[in-house]
Amino acid sequence: MKKRLEKRNMKRLFSVLLIFSLFISGSLTALAEADDGENLKGEAALAYYSDHLDDPDIDAYEKIGTLYREGLDGIPRNYQTAIEWYQKGIEAGKVPSIAGLGYMYMRGFGIIRDYQKALELFQQAAGQDDGQAMYLIGTLYELGLNVDKNDETALEWYQKAADAGYDFARVKLGEYAIYIAGDVEKGLELYQKAADDGIMEAYWFLGDYYALEEGDAAAKLYYMQGAELGEKNCLGKVGCMYSYGYGVQSSYTQAVDWLTKGSEHGDLPSMCVLADKYFVGEFGISKPERAKILYTEAAARGEAYALRTVAYRMDAKPSTGYDQTKDETTRALELYGKALVCFRDEQNKVENAWHYHTYCSWDTDQLMEYIDGMVVNHVCTREESDAVINEQVENFRLD
């Protein structure tokens, strides 16, 4: 029983680390479900929304901003352009654009990260019944970003978001039932009801639950259902199953096919796993340049592993195609810094502190100064920073 609880806590932690990407996923799901223009992609979607800026039933400004923010389907990612469109939407009185701009502040995309400003914008939008903004307020309370970490308050906001029609919040309620309240039956019921109602992410959460409790074979059913619907996380899960032989017979062809689809849908783990395979030449196929593109793409979206990988190979592995120059080393330090704070992941903090010390010639004082700066800027708590320092001293024996 203890092991099950530990596994469930790990599942919830993993989910917390992916909350930011889930906001994207939920946003794109909403795009796909609407009747007008939402099945269009890339330039076609951009053209449609550009022609419907005055449509009172949609916030075309927010849609365009999100297209530029995500940079999918042939639209070049441009955070500044995304911010401009969100601001135009706000000036036009469009509520979803308020949440869109708040998200940019929360992630630090094209703008200095400012959790307080993000919260103010989310509250402004939530006061006008925007379910997405309600969900993101819940996220801030769940993660304790510039507010006191509070699961009860987070749950209240997730419930409000679900009541306001923000679909992914219904999946989040299922997660809270299982991992916070300990009511597995209710949680699974909420997951299944969400899946039956067409909320694709529910298949991912169902798959993860059964993977932990009953094994990969049981999880495969749900991952496959989600993947066939185009749910990006499930695409990556199926790709990994075929890659490593989890619950299925391993198949390079199937693995690459599913991981490629996941990458094309914006799934960051898919990009990283596929890049790893291309980089090491698994199955006898080496594509270092393609690997570099995938790593860089995932890093640009804030994926911590990819940030570390790009920084490491730029600074320490010039033979891989990443130039080892003074400027690149400086850039590597910046990337390590981003990875260090990405998703407030404790393990990332430890691993990247080690990378700083080993590959970038930082001494202990520089590391401690950097971590103290994170505390001052509310990136992590003092307790977290102390844990990092203790871990460094014990495992890495910093001088």
Order of alpha helices (4+ residues) and beta strands (2+ residues): alpha-alpha-alpha-alpha-alpha-alpha-alpha-alpha-alpha-alpha-alpha-alpha-alpha-alpha-alpha-alpha-alpha-alpha-alpha-alpha-alpha-alpha
